[in-house]
Structures are given as C-alpha cells and as structure tokens.
C-alpha cells in the first residue's frame, strides 16, 4: 500500500477501535455465550452461523446512538463480538475469524471500500 493509504487505514482503524471500546462495555455476557453455543455447534453450517450473527448485530444496533452510521456500528459490533467470543473460548478462533470475515465481506464490502477510498 502507498504510505497515504496506510495512514488512512491507521486513522480508520483507530476510530473503529475507539467505537469498539465503547461497545465492548455494553455487550452483555449472555449475548456472547449464545454466540459461543452457535459456533460450537458443529451441526450448523457457516451460513446459519452468519445469519445468527447478523441477527445479533442488528439487535445490538438498536441500542447505539442514532447519530452513528449504521454500517459503521454494525461493522464494529461484529468485530467486538468476534473478540469477545475468542476471548471466551480461544479454541474457536479459526471458526469465528473465518465466519466474521465472510460476514463482513457479505455485508460490508462496499462500505469498507468506500471508507478507505474517502
């Protein structure tokens, strides 16, 4: 990446991390535990887990400030949930990471491209 792109990405990452720290405090343990159960369930397909994660993220966005971009909030919530799940059950790292990346690619690809391009 060109140096200017790296700087932009660092700035975006810092902003997302700050928002994530705020959300981290608000996400209740039962939400994380419910997601852990879904990730541990080997009978569920990736698509089913992504759908469940999407529902959880949408539900959590209802409690965010209305002045924040919905896509940004949902993106950060997905990342915070991923962190919390992996911190709870480290053995799920591979499955949670892959699922989250797929979820973000499906839901936020254009938004991420626009953020980096802006």
Residue pairs with C-beta under 8 A, 6 or more apart in sequence:
1 9
5 116
8 116
9 116
12 115
12 116
16 72
16 75
16 76
16 79
19 68
19 72
19 73
19 76
20 76
20 79
20 80
20 83
23 60
23 64
23 73
23 76
23 77
23 80
24 80
24 83
24 84
26 63
27 60
27 77
27 80
27 81
27 84
31 56
31 60
31 81
32 81
32 84
32 85
32 88
33 88
34 56
35 52
35 53
35 56
35 81
35 85
36 85
36 88
36 89
36 92
38 44
38 48
38 49
38 52
38 53
39 49
39 85
39 89
39 92
39 95
39 96
39 99
40 89
40 92
44 52
46 98
46 99
46 102
49 99
50 99
50 102
50 103
50 106
53 78
53 81
53 99
53 100
53 103
54 103
54 107
56 81
57 74
57 77
57 78
57 81
58 74
60 77
61 70
61 73
61 74
61 77
64 73
64 77
71 108
71 111
72 111
72 115
74 107
74 108
75 104
75 108
75 111
75 112
78 100
78 103
78 104
78 107
78 108
79 100
81 100
82 96
82 97
82 100
85 92
85 96
86 92
86 93
86 96
86 97
104 112
